[in-house]
Amino acid sequence: MKKLAILASGSGSNAENLVNYFSNHPLARVELVISDRKNAFVHERMARLGVPSYYMNKEAFENGSVLTFLKEKEIDLVILAGFLKLVPKDLIRNFYNRIINIHPALLPAFGGKGMYGMHVHEAVVAAGETKTGITIHYVNENFDEGEIIAQYETALLETDTPQDVAAKIHELEMKWFPVVVEQLLRNEMPV
């Protein structure tokens, strides 16, 4: 049984989706969630689902406490689901190709520091894009530059607002993120 940990900064809809997907799965389960925000709604979602969630501040990430904690819990895969901080280099080195992220655009477009959530959707609409999508990728030392694992597209209409784009992206995330995690665990992960 593979042990999954989720890092989240916000409401936790992707985290909840992953917990539900793997709740009775023979391959893996979500062991815990870590948030860098004490009041993130993800904590309430996890309490309702019976999954331990922890607040760990910036210092805990920087001084290696998070890395030590993940090793003690024997975590096999770390999943970023709306986690907005840059992952420390020591964590990336120790979990090489075992940390993945989901981004709400077709990378390399609309990626990098400050490109998250509605910022991405607003930029996509402002650019007049005819399509957008999600990118699931490995995490490296730079925002949104890790090797791409999978991308899924959706068409955009000229009349789509950033809120419309957000709804389309959310639908793709809910459908594909758990499936890609499962595929990685079955076939491609060095864990």
C-alpha positions in Angstrom: 0.0 0.0 0.0 1.5 3.3 -1.1 1.3 6.2 1.3 0.3 9.6 -0.2 0.8 13.0 1.4 -0.9 16.1 0.0 0.4 19.7 0.4 -2.3 22.3 0.1 -2.7 26.0 0.7 -6.4 26.6 0.0 -9.8 25.2 0.1 -8.8 21.6 -0.6 -11.2 20.5 -3.4 -8.4 18.6 -5.2 -7.3 17.1 -1.9 -10.8 15.9 -1.0 -11.1 14.4 -4.5 -7.9 12.5 -4.0 -8.9 11.3 -0.6 -12.2 10.0 -1.9 -10.7 8.4 -4.9 -8.1 6.5 -2.8 -10.4 5.8 0.2 -10.9 2.1 -0.5 -8.2 1.7 -3.2 -6.0 -1.4 -3.0 -3.0 0.5 -4.3 -2.7 3.6 -2.2 -4.3 5.9 0.4 -3.9 9.5 1.5 -2.2 9.4 4.8 -2.1 13.1 5.6 -2.3 16.6 4.4 0.1 19.4 5.3 -0.9 23.1 4.8 1.3 26.2 5.1 -1.8 28.1 6.1 -3.3 27.6 9.6 -6.8 28.7 8.5 -6.9 27.0 5.1 -10.3 25.3 4.5 -8.5 22.1 3.6 -8.2 21.4 7.3 -12.0 21.4 7.7 -12.4 19.2 4.7 -9.9 16.7 6.1 -11.4 16.7 9.6 -14.8 15.8 8.0 -13.1 13.0 6.0 -11.1 11.7 9.0 -7.7 12.4 7.4 -5.0 14.0 9.6 -4.1 17.5 8.5 -1.2 19.5 9.9 -0.3 23.2 9.7 3.4 23.7 9.1 4.8 27.2 8.7 7.5 28.5 6.3 10.2 27.7 8.9 9.2 24.1 9.1 9.6 23.7 5.4 12.9 25.6 5.4 14.5 23.9 8.4 13.8 20.3 7.2 11.0 19.6 9.7 8.6 18.8 6.9 11.1 16.5 5.2 11.7 14.6 8.5 8.0 14.3 9.1 7.3 12.9 5.7 10.2 10.4 6.1 8.9 9.3 9.5 5.5 8.7 8.0 7.1 6.7 5.2 5.4 8.7 2.5 5.9 7.3 -1.0 4.4 10.2 -3.1 3.9 13.9 -2.3 1.1 15.6 -4.2 0.8 19.4 -4.5 -2.9 20.3 -4.7 -3.2 24.1 -4.6 0.1 24.5 -2.7 1.5 27.9 -3.4 5.0 27.9 -2.0 8.2 26.9 -3.7 9.2 23.4 -2.5 12.6 23.5 -0.7 15.5 21.9 -2.5 16.2 19.3 0.2 12.6 18.0 0.0 12.9 17.8 -3.8 16.2 15.9 -3.6 14.9 13.4 -1.1 11.7 12.8 -3.0 13.2 13.0 -6.5 10.4 12.3 -9.0 8.1 11.6 -6.2 6.6 15.1 -5.9 3.9 16.1 -8.4 1.8 19.2 -8.9 -1.3 20.1 -10.9 -1.3 23.5 -12.7 -4.5 25.1 -14.1 -3.1 25.8 -17.6 -1.2 24.1 -20.4 2.4 24.6 -19.4 4.8 26.1 -20.3 2.2 28.8 -21.0 0.8 30.7 -18.0 3.2 29.2 -15.5 5.7 30.6 -13.0 5.7 32.6 -9.8 2.3 34.3 -9.1 0.5 32.2 -11.7 -2.1 30.3 -9.7 -5.9 30.1 -9.5 -7.8 33.1 -10.9 -4.6 34.8 -11.9 -4.1 32.1 -14.5 -7.7 32.1 -15.7 -7.6 35.9 -16.1 -4.4 35.8 -18.1 -5.8 33.0 -20.3 -8.9 35.1 -21.1 -6.9 38.3 -21.6 -4.6 36.5 -24.1 -7.7 35.4 -26.1 -6.8 31.8 -25.9 -9.1 29.3 -27.7 -8.1 26.4 -25.4 -6.6 25.9 -22.0 -6.3 22.9 -19.7 -4.4 21.3 -16.9 -0.8 20.1 -16.6 0.3 17.5 -14.1 4.1 17.6 -13.7 7.0 16.6 -11.5 8.2 19.3 -9.1 11.7 20.8 -9.5 13.4 23.8 -8.0 11.4 26.3 -10.1 7.7 27.1 -10.2 6.0 25.0 -12.9 9.1 23.9 -14.8 9.3 20.2 -13.9 8.9 17.5 -16.4 5.3 17.2 -17.7 3.5 14.0 -17.0 0.2 14.7 -18.6 -2.0 17.5 -20.0 -5.7 17.6 -20.7 -7.3 20.3 -22.8 -10.7 22.1 -22.9 -12.0 24.5 -25.6 -12.7 28.1 -24.7 -15.4 30.3 -26.2 -14.9 34.0 -26.9 -17.6 34.7 -24.3 -15.9 32.7 -21.5 -15.1 34.7 -18.4 -12.3 33.8 -16.0 -15.0 32.2 -13.8 -16.1 30.1 -16.8 -12.5 29.0 -17.4 -12.2 28.2 -13.7 -15.3 25.9 -13.9 -13.9 24.1 -17.0 -10.5 23.6 -15.3 -12.1 22.4 -12.1 -14.0 19.7 -14.1 -10.7 18.6 -15.7 -8.9 18.5 -12.4 -11.7 16.4 -10.7 -11.7 13.9 -13.6 -8.0 13.5 -14.4 -5.8 14.2 -11.3 -6.6 11.0 -9.4 -6.4 8.9 -12.5 -2.9 10.2 -13.3 -1.8 9.6 -9.7 -3.0 6.1 -10.0 -1.2 5.5 -13.3 2.0 6.9 -11.9 1.8 4.5 -8.9 1.0 1.6 -11.2 3.6 2.1 -13.9 6.1 4.9 -13.7 7.0 5.7 -10.2 10.3 4.7 -8.8 8.8 4.0 -5.4 
